[in-house]
Each structure stands twice: as C-alpha cells, then as structure tokens.
Amino acid sequence: MTDRAQLTTATLALASMHCRPGAPRLAADEVTTHLASLPGWQATSTAIVKEFKFANYHETMAFVNALAWIAHGEDHHPELSVQYAKCVVTFGTHDAGGSTLNDVICAAKTERLFT
C-alpha cells in the first residue's frame, strides 16, 4: 500500500457523523473548507473525487468491498472506477445537484478506512 498520513481531528470528527436524507448542496467555499481536512480529494462542479492506490488487485478489492459496506450503512453510495491497483472514488449527491455534507462525511469515512 502507499504511504498513509495520520488523520486530522477534523477528518475524524466528520467520519464520526452520519448521513442525513435531503442534505442541501454545499457552497463552493464550504466544499473547499471541508476538503482541507481530506488530503487528496478534489472538487468538481458536482462531486468530490480521490484516487486510491494499492499494491495489488486483492488489496484493491478488499478496499472496494469495505467501502461498499460503509456506503450501504450510510445509504450514500459512491461511483467507483476499479482497476488492478487503484480505485477512483467519487461522491456526489444527484438530488442536490452537487456536493453535500453527506459526501464529505463519506469521504472522511473512506479516509478512515484507507488509513
């Protein structure tokens, strides 16, 4: 696996939260503020995205399956692009037309999983 940074207090606080139905879209500055505590995550016009790298296919699939378990529990599911040794994770809230706090919460939970 690649080098992994220690999680910040802000990341851990977000990871301890749970998603809420109907979360409103965040303003661009709010997304930027949250992404400051989520290293490597990038904002697009409608989502937040990060590529995770692994040593092999087995590690990649273990990550994907664990992330699917977390997403199911939160009822907030990412788009995943899975390759042999990497997975691109995209969280966006279609109903809100962009990123919500739910996306940021799930990104933090993904960071906690990866670390």
RORO-43896 format. One line per field, with one value per atom (N, C-alpha, C): residue number from 1; residue in three letters; atom name; x, y, z. Coordinates in steps of 0.001 Angstrom, whole numbers, plus 524288, in hexadecimal, padded with zeros to 5 digits. Each point is the difference from the previous one (the first is absolute). Example, Ala and Ser with C-alpha at 12.3 -4.5 7.8 and 13.67 -1.06 7.14 Angstrom:
REM RORO-43896
pos: [1, 1, 1, 2, 2, 2]
code: [ALA, ALA, ALA, SER, SER, SER]
site: [N, CA, C, N, CA, C]
X: [83386, 7FC86, 80384, 7FEA2, 80334, 7FCFE]
Y: [7E9C6, 804A6, 804B0, 8041A, 804A6, 80442]
Z: [81E78, 80000, 80000, 7FD30, 8003C, 802DA]
//
This chain:
REM RORO-43896
pos: [1, 1, 1, 2, 2, 2, 3, 3, 3, 4, 4, 4, 5, 5, 5, 6, 6, 6, 7, 7, 7, 8, 8, 8, 9, 9, 9, 10, 10, 10, 11, 11, 11, 12, 12, 12, 13, 13, 13, 14, 14, 14, 15, 15, 15, 16, 16, 16, 17, 17, 17, 18, 18, 18, 19, 19, 19, 20, 20, 20, 21, 21, 21, 22, 22, 22, 23, 23, 23, 24, 24, 24, 25, 25, 25, 26, 26, 26, 27, 27, 27, 28, 28, 28, 29, 29, 29, 30, 30, 30, 31, 31, 31, 32, 32, 32, 33, 33, 33, 34, 34, 34, 35, 35, 35, 36, 36, 36, 37, 37, 37, 38, 38, 38, 39, 39, 39, 40, 40, 40, 41, 41, 41, 42, 42, 42, 43, 43, 43, 44, 44, 44, 45, 45, 45, 46, 46, 46, 47, 47, 47, 48, 48, 48, 49, 49, 49, 50, 50, 50, 51, 51, 51, 52, 52, 52, 53, 53, 53, 54, 54, 54, 55, 55, 55, 56, 56, 56, 57, 57, 57, 58, 58, 58, 59, 59, 59, 60, 60, 60, 61, 61, 61, 62, 62, 62, 63, 63, 63, 64, 64, 64, 65, 65, 65, 66, 66, 66, 67, 67, 67, 68, 68, 68, 69, 69, 69, 70, 70, 70, 71, 71, 71, 72, 72, 72, 73, 73, 73, 74, 74, 74, 75, 75, 75, 76, 76, 76, 77, 77, 77, 78, 78, 78, 79, 79, 79, 80, 80, 80, 81, 81, 81, 82, 82, 82, 83, 83, 83, 84, 84, 84, 85, 85, 85, 86, 86, 86, 87, 87, 87, 88, 88, 88, 89, 89, 89, 90, 90, 90, 91, 91, 91, 92, 92, 92, 93, 93, 93, 94, 94, 94, 95, 95, 95, 96, 96, 96, 97, 97, 97, 98, 98, 98, 99, 99, 99, 100, 100, 100, 101, 101, 101, 102, 102, 102, 103, 103, 103, 104, 104, 104, 105, 105, 105, 106, 106, 106, 107, 107, 107, 108, 108, 108, 109, 109, 109, 110, 110, 110, 111, 111, 111, 112, 112, 112, 113, 113, 113, 114, 114, 114, 115, 115, 115]
code: [MET, MET, MET, THR, THR, THR, ASP, ASP, ASP, ARG, ARG, ARG, ALA, ALA, ALA, GLN, GLN, GLN, LEU, LEU, LEU, THR, THR, THR, THR, THR, THR, ALA, ALA, ALA, THR, THR, THR, LEU, LEU, LEU, ALA, ALA, ALA, LEU, LEU, LEU, ALA, ALA, ALA, SER, SER, SER, MET, MET, MET, HIS, HIS, HIS, CYS, CYS, CYS, ARG, ARG, ARG, PRO, PRO, PRO, GLY, GLY, GLY, ALA, ALA, ALA, PRO, PRO, PRO, ARG, ARG, ARG, LEU, LEU, LEU, ALA, ALA, ALA, ALA, ALA, ALA, ASP, ASP, ASP, GLU, GLU, GLU, VAL, VAL, VAL, THR, THR, THR, THR, THR, THR, HIS, HIS, HIS, LEU, LEU, LEU, ALA, ALA, ALA, SER, SER, SER, LEU, LEU, LEU, PRO, PRO, PRO, GLY, GLY, GLY, TRP, TRP, TRP, GLN, GLN, GLN, ALA, ALA, ALA, THR, THR, THR, SER, SER, SER, THR, THR, THR, ALA, ALA, ALA, ILE, ILE, ILE, VAL, VAL, VAL, LYS, LYS, LYS, GLU, GLU, GLU, PHE, PHE, PHE, LYS, LYS, LYS, PHE, PHE, PHE, ALA, ALA, ALA, ASN, ASN, ASN, TYR, TYR, TYR, HIS, HIS, HIS, GLU, GLU, GLU, THR, THR, THR, MET, MET, MET, ALA, ALA, ALA, PHE, PHE, PHE, VAL, VAL, VAL, ASN, ASN, ASN, ALA, ALA, ALA, LEU, LEU, LEU, ALA, ALA, ALA, TRP, TRP, TRP, ILE, ILE, ILE, ALA, ALA, ALA, HIS, HIS, HIS, GLY, GLY, GLY, GLU, GLU, GLU, ASP, ASP, ASP, HIS, HIS, HIS, HIS, HIS, HIS, PRO, PRO, PRO, GLU, GLU, GLU, LEU, LEU, LEU, SER, SER, SER, VAL, VAL, VAL, GLN, GLN, GLN, TYR, TYR, TYR, ALA, ALA, ALA, LYS, LYS, LYS, CYS, CYS, CYS, VAL, VAL, VAL, VAL, VAL, VAL, THR, THR, THR, PHE, PHE, PHE, GLY, GLY, GLY, THR, THR, THR, HIS, HIS, HIS, ASP, ASP, ASP, ALA, ALA, ALA, GLY, GLY, GLY, GLY, GLY, GLY, SER, SER, SER, THR, THR, THR, LEU, LEU, LEU, ASN, ASN, ASN, ASP, ASP, ASP, VAL, VAL, VAL, ILE, ILE, ILE, CYS, CYS, CYS, ALA, ALA, ALA, ALA, ALA, ALA, LYS, LYS, LYS, THR, THR, THR, GLU, GLU, GLU, ARG, ARG, ARG, LEU, LEU, LEU, PHE, PHE, PHE, THR, THR, THR]
site: [N, CA, C, N, CA, C, N, CA, C, N, CA, C, N, CA, C, N, CA, C, N, CA, C, N, CA, C, N, CA, C, N, CA, C, N, CA, C, N, CA, C, N, CA, C, N, CA, C, N, CA, C, N, CA, C, N, CA, C, N, CA, C, N, CA, C, N, CA, C, N, CA, C, N, CA, C, N, CA, C, N, CA, C, N, CA, C, N, CA, C, N, CA, C, N, CA, C, N, CA, C, N, CA, C, N, CA, C, N, CA, C, N, CA, C, N, CA, C, N, CA, C, N, CA, C, N, CA, C, N, CA, C, N, CA, C, N, CA, C, N, CA, C, N, CA, C, N, CA, C, N, CA, C, N, CA, C, N, CA, C, N, CA, C, N, CA, C, N, CA, C, N, CA, C, N, CA, C, N, CA, C, N, CA, C, N, CA, C, N, CA, C, N, CA, C, N, CA, C, N, CA, C, N, CA, C, N, CA, C, N, CA, C, N, CA, C, N, CA, C, N, CA, C, N, CA, C, N, CA, C, N, CA, C, N, CA, C, N, CA, C, N, CA, C, N, CA, C, N, CA, C, N, CA, C, N, CA, C, N, CA, C, N, CA, C, N, CA, C, N, CA, C, N, CA, C, N, CA, C, N, CA, C, N, CA, C, N, CA, C, N, CA, C, N, CA, C, N, CA, C, N, CA, C, N, CA, C, N, CA, C, N, CA, C, N, CA, C, N, CA, C, N, CA, C, N, CA, C, N, CA, C, N, CA, C, N, CA, C, N, CA, C, N, CA, C, N, CA, C, N, CA, C, N, CA, C, N, CA, C, N, CA, C, N, CA, C, N, CA, C, N, CA, C, N, CA, C, N, CA, C, N, CA, C, N, CA, C, N, CA, C, N, CA, C, N, CA, C, N, CA, C]
X: [80345, 7FCBB, 80375, 7FDB2, 802E9, 8008E, 80333, 80095, 7FAC5, 7FF0B, 7FB03, 800F4, 7FD80, 8009C, 7FC84, 80160, 7FCB0, 7FB11, 7FBAD, 7FB25, 7FFD3, 7FDEF, 7FF75, 7FB2E, 7FFC6, 7FB72, 7FB22, 8007C, 7FB87, 7FE14, 80390, 7FE85, 7FD38, 8022C, 7FD97, 7FA97, 7FF6C, 7FAE6, 7FC00, 8018A, 7FC72, 7FEB3, 803E6, 7FF3E, 7FC60, 7FF7E, 7FC96, 7FA4A, 7FEFD, 7FAAF, 7FD39, 7FAE4, 7FCF0, 7FD19, 7FF28, 7FD42, 7FA4A, 7FDE6, 7FA81, 7FD50, 7FB5F, 7FD0C, 7FEEA, 8002B, 7FE97, 803FB, 804E7, 8040B, 80069, 80059, 80052, 80579, 8002D, 804FE, 80352, 80508, 803A6, 801C1, 80100, 80255, 805A8, 80223, 80554, 803F4, 7FF61, 803B7, 7FF85, 7FB41, 7FF46, 802AF, 7FF84, 802A5, 805E1, 80213, 8059B, 801C7, 7FD03, 80158, 8003D, 7FC1C, 7FFF2, 80477, 8011A, 80421, 80568, 8008D, 80500, 80175, 7FC1C, 8011A, 7FFCA, 7FF5D, 7FFB7, 8042D, 804C8, 80460, 7FF16, 8010B, 7FFAA, 7FAA9, 7FC04, 7FACB, 7FFBA, 7FD8D, 7FF76, 7FA33, 7FEBA, 7FA99, 7FF47, 7FB90, 7FE46, 7FB27, 7FD6F, 7FB53, 7FB79, 8002B, 7FB9A, 8017A, 80515, 80199, 80562, 801A1, 80564, 80244, 8050D, 8026D, 80572, 8016D, 80559, 8016D, 804EB, 80226, 80318, 7FECC, 802C9, 80335, 80502, 80383, 80146, 80098, 80100, 80470, 801E4, 8045E, 7FE40, 7FAFF, 7FE3F, 7FA04, 7FE07, 7FA65, 7FD20, 80244, 7FD8D, 7FF16, 803E6, 7FF6B, 7FBE8, 80002, 7FC29, 7FA7F, 7FF1C, 7FAC7, 7FE62, 803B0, 7FEBF, 7FE20, 802A4, 7FE70, 7FA8C, 7FF16, 7FAF9, 7FBA0, 800D4, 7FBF4, 7FF03, 80417, 7FF55, 7FD35, 80161, 7FD6E, 7FA3E, 7FED7, 7FA86, 7FCE1, 80269, 7FD6A, 7FEC6, 803CE, 7FF3E, 7FBBB, 8004C, 7FC2F, 7FA7B, 7FF82, 7FADA, 7FDE1, 8035B, 7FE67, 7FE52, 80262, 7FEA4, 7FBB0, 7FEAB, 7FC4D, 801A3, 8051B, 80244, 8046E, 7FF2F, 80361, 8035C, 8050F, 80379, 7FFDC, 801F2, 80149, 80598, 80107, 80532, 8020A, 804F8, 802BB, 80471, 7FF89, 8039E, 80398, 80514, 803F1, 80361, 803DF, 8032D, 8021C, 80276, 8028A, 7FE46, 7FB4B, 7FE02, 7FA19, 7FDD1, 7FA5A, 7FF14, 7FD03, 7FE78, 7FA8F, 7FF9E, 7FB25, 7FDBC, 7FB08, 7FD53, 7FB06, 7FF9E, 7FB3E, 7FD7C, 7FB17, 7FCE6, 7FA4F, 7FCF9, 7FA87, 7FC9E, 7FE0F, 7FD02, 7FB3F, 7FD2A, 7FB47, 80120, 8049E, 8016C, 802BC, 80187, 802B0, 8059D, 80256, 8057D, 8018D, 8042F, 80213, 7FCE5, 7FF1B, 7FD4F, 80377, 7FE39, 802D6, 80043, 7FC0E, 8001E, 804B5, 8014D, 80488, 8050D, 80059, 804A3, 80071, 7FBAA, 7FFFB, 801EF, 7FDF6, 8019A, 805A7, 801DA, 80585, 80364, 7FE63, 802F1, 7FFE9, 7FB9D, 7FFA9, 8038D, 80062, 80377, 805A8, 8015B, 8054D, 8013A, 7FC3F, 800CE, 800C4, 7FD24, 800A2, 80569, 801BF, 804F2, 804BD, 7FF7E, 80477, 80147]
Y: [7FB60, 804A0, 804E4, 8045A, 804DD, 80258, 8041A, 802BD, 80236, 7FFBE, 801D7, 803F7, 80469, 8042A, 7FEEE, 80276, 7FFCA, 80333, 7FE38, 802E7, 804A4, 80457, 8049E, 7FF7F, 8033D, 80026, 8014F, 80394, 80182, 7FB62, 7FCED, 7FB6F, 7FC01, 7FF0B, 7FC44, 801D9, 80517, 80218, 7FF21, 80109, 7FF12, 7FA37, 7FCA7, 7FA59, 7FDD6, 802C5, 7FE21, 80192, 8034B, 801C3, 7FC01, 80091, 7FCA4, 8034F, 7FDB6, 802B7, 800DF, 80448, 80154, 80084, 7FDD7, 8009E, 805C9, 80164, 8054D, 8042F, 7FE7C, 803E1, 803F7, 8050F, 803F4, 80045, 801F9, 800BF, 803EE, 7FEDA, 80397, 80425, 804A9, 8041E, 7FE7A, 80213, 7FEAC, 800FF, 8044B, 80126, 7FC13, 7FDFD, 7FC06, 7FADF, 7FE9B, 7FB4E, 800A3, 8047F, 8010E, 7FF91, 80218, 7FFB5, 7FA57, 7FCE5, 7FA80, 7FCEE, 80116, 7FD1C, 80117, 80448, 80122, 7FBC2, 7FD50, 7FBD3, 7FA94, 7FFDE, 7FB0B, 7FFF1, 7FE7C, 8004F, 7FCD8, 80287, 7FD5D, 80030, 80198, 80071, 80505, 7FFAC, 80475, 80109, 804EA, 8017B, 8008A, 7FE0F, 8011B, 8036E, 8011D, 8034B, 7FD37, 7FAC7, 7FD21, 7FBCA, 7FF73, 7FBA6, 800FF, 7FC5C, 7FFE1, 7FABA, 7FFF5, 7FB6C, 7FF28, 7FAFA, 7FEA8, 7FAB5, 7FF80, 7FB08, 7FD78, 7FB1A, 7FCF6, 7FBDA, 7FF84, 7FC37, 7FB90, 7FB5A, 7FB4B, 7FCDE, 7FC2A, 7FCC3, 7FBED, 7FE61, 7FBCA, 7FFF1, 7FC7F, 7FF8E, 7FE63, 7FC70, 7FE2C, 8048B, 8035B, 8047C, 803D3, 800BB, 80380, 7FE08, 7FB02, 7FDCB, 7FFE3, 7FF33, 80031, 8057E, 803F1, 8056E, 80102, 7FE52, 800DD, 7FD70, 7FB33, 7FD46, 80291, 801B3, 802B1, 8053E, 802C4, 804FB, 7FF24, 7FBD9, 7FEC4, 7FF03, 7FD69, 7FEF4, 80526, 80383, 80519, 80315, 80028, 802F2, 7FDE4, 7FAE9, 7FDAD, 801B6, 80002, 801A1, 805A9, 8033E, 80593, 80125, 7FC3A, 800AD, 80495, 8001C, 80417, 7FD72, 7FF44, 7FC97, 80308, 7FECE, 802AA, 7FD76, 802D9, 7FDB2, 7FE1C, 7FB43, 7FDB9, 7FE81, 80134, 7FE30, 7FC93, 7FAED, 7FC3D, 7FDD2, 80027, 7FD9D, 7FC73, 7FD99, 7FC22, 801FE, 80481, 801EE, 80581, 80173, 8051C, 80013, 803A8, 800DB, 805E0, 80206, 8057C, 80039, 8030E, 80075, 8056E, 8002E, 804EA, 8002A, 803ED, 800F1, 80502, 7FFA9, 8047E, 7FECA, 803E2, 7FF23, 801E4, 7FC4D, 80156, 80357, 7FEA2, 802E5, 805BB, 8010E, 8055D, 802D5, 7FD20, 8026A, 80168, 7FD6F, 80117, 7FD84, 801EA, 7FDC7, 801DB, 7FC58, 80128, 7FE46, 80122, 7FE2E, 7FA0B, 7FD59, 7FA47, 7FE1A, 802AF, 7FE82, 800A1, 80448, 8010F, 7FC01, 7FEC2, 7FC0C, 7FAC7, 7FE75, 7FAF7, 80018, 80469, 8007A, 7FF52, 80245, 7FF6A, 7FA54, 7FD63, 7FA80, 7FCBE, 80182, 7FD5B, 800CA, 804B7, 8010E, 7FCAB, 7FFB0, 7FCD6, 7FA4D, 7FE12, 7FAA8, 7FF2E, 803A9, 7FF73, 8007F, 802EC, 80106, 7FB7F]
Z: [80000, 80000, 80000, 7FE9C, 7FFCB, 80570, 8005D, 804FA, 801AD, 80510, 8020B, 8044B, 7FF84, 803D8, 804BF, 80451, 804A2, 7FEF7, 80204, 7FF52, 803BA, 7FE1D, 80345, 80376, 803F5, 8036A, 7FCDA, 7FC46, 7FCC5, 7FCBF, 7FDE1, 7FCEF, 8036C, 8049F, 80395, 801C8, 800CE, 8018B, 7FBA5, 7FB2C, 7FB9D, 7FF85, 800B1, 7FF75, 80438, 80450, 80435, 7FF24, 7FC2B, 7FEDB, 7FC87, 7FF93, 7FC8F, 7FC01, 7FB76, 7FBCC, 80170, 7FDDB, 800D4, 7FABF, 7FF97, 7FB1D, 7FEED, 7FB0C, 7FE76, 80142, 800C7, 80136, 7FB86, 8013F, 7FBE4, 7FD9D, 7FB4F, 7FD44, 802F9, 80064, 80282, 7FC1E, 801F1, 7FCC9, 7FEDD, 7FBD4, 7FE64, 8045A, 802E4, 80435, 80479, 800EB, 8040B, 7FE64, 7FB10, 7FE07, 800A7, 7FE7E, 80075, 805A3, 8039B, 80591, 801D4, 7FE9B, 80196, 7FD7A, 7FB16, 7FD4C, 80243, 802D8, 80288, 803F2, 8021D, 803C1, 7FD77, 7FADD, 7FD23, 7FBBB, 80161, 7FC53, 7FB07, 7FB9D, 7FAFB, 7FD6B, 802DF, 7FDB2, 7FCD6, 7FB70, 7FC85, 7FF0C, 7FF7D, 7FED2, 7FA21, 7FE20, 7FAB2, 80094, 7FBC8, 80060, 802B7, 8003A, 8023A, 803EF, 80133, 80361, 80259, 80351, 801EB, 7FE8F, 7FEAA, 7FDA2, 8023A, 800A6, 80184, 7FDB7, 7FE6E, 7FE27, 8046A, 8011A, 803F6, 7FD37, 80176, 7FD86, 803BD, 7FDBF, 8030B, 7FD94, 802EB, 7FE2D, 7FC0B, 8004D, 7FC99, 7FFBA, 7FCE2, 7FF2D, 804FB, 802E9, 804D7, 803C3, 800C9, 8037C, 7FDE4, 7FAE6, 7FD9C, 80109, 7FF1A, 800B5, 805C1, 80385, 80599, 80171, 7FDFA, 800E6, 7FDC8, 7FB2A, 7FD70, 8031D, 801B6, 802FD, 80543, 802A4, 80506, 7FF32, 7FBE1, 7FEDC, 7FEAA, 7FD2F, 7FEC5, 804FA, 803C6, 80505, 802D3, 80019, 8028D, 7FD23, 7FAD6, 7FCE8, 800D8, 8004E, 800EC, 80555, 803EF, 8053B, 8003D, 7FCD6, 7FFD8, 7FC10, 7FCCB, 7FBB8, 7FC82, 7FEFC, 7FCAC, 7FCF7, 7FAF4, 7FCF2, 7FC17, 7FFE2, 7FC58, 7FA9C, 7FC42, 7FAF5, 80087, 7FE2D, 80073, 7FAA6, 7FF1A, 7FB61, 801FF, 7FF1E, 80247, 7FBD0, 80125, 7FCAA, 8035E, 7FDA5, 802BB, 8053D, 8000B, 804BB, 80177, 7FE69, 8019F, 7FFAE, 802DE, 7FFFB, 80053, 7FC5B, 80027, 80270, 80437, 802F7, 7FF10, 7FE7D, 7FF05, 80340, 80357, 802FE, 7FE10, 7FE85, 7FE6D, 80129, 80121, 8014A, 7FB77, 7FCF5, 7FB52, 80147, 8042A, 80163, 80142, 80221, 8016E, 7FB87, 7FBFE, 7FB95, 8011C, 803D1, 80141, 80521, 8023F, 804DA, 804BB, 80394, 804E5, 80489, 804B0, 80495, 80008, 7FDEF, 7FFB6, 7FCE4, 7FBC9, 7FCD7, 8031A, 802D5, 80328, 8046D, 8027B, 80429, 7FDDE, 7FB8B, 7FDC0, 7FE24, 7FE28, 7FE94, 804DE, 80455, 804E8, 801D1, 7FF74, 80179, 7FC69, 7FB18, 7FC54, 8019D, 801A0, 801EB, 804CC, 80383, 804C0, 7FE81, 7FC31, 7FE1C, 7FDAB, 7FCDF, 7FD30, 80399, 80430, 8036F, 80385]
//
